[in-house]
């Protein structure tokens, strides 16, 4: 159960990091 709950969190963090990088690039 722990592994199953951690995988979606990792995916969400990955998507969030990608979005933050895109926003940072646009600002620069």
C-alpha positions in Angstrom: 0.0 0.0 0.0 2.8 2.4 0.8 4.5 1.9 -2.5 1.2 2.3 -4.4 0.5 5.6 -2.6 4.1 6.9 -3.1 4.1 6.3 -6.9 1.3 8.8 -7.7 2.9 11.4 -5.4 6.2 11.0 -7.3 4.3 11.5 -10.6 2.6 14.6 -9.3 5.9 16.0 -8.0 7.5 15.3 -11.4 4.6 17.2 -13.2 4.8 20.0 -10.8 8.6 20.4 -11.2 8.2 20.4 -15.0 5.6 23.2 -14.8 7.8 25.2 -12.4 10.8 24.8 -14.8 8.6 25.9 -17.7 7.4 29.0 -15.8 11.0 29.8 -14.8 12.2 29.6 -18.4 9.3 31.9 -19.5 10.2 34.5 -16.8 13.9 34.4 -17.8 
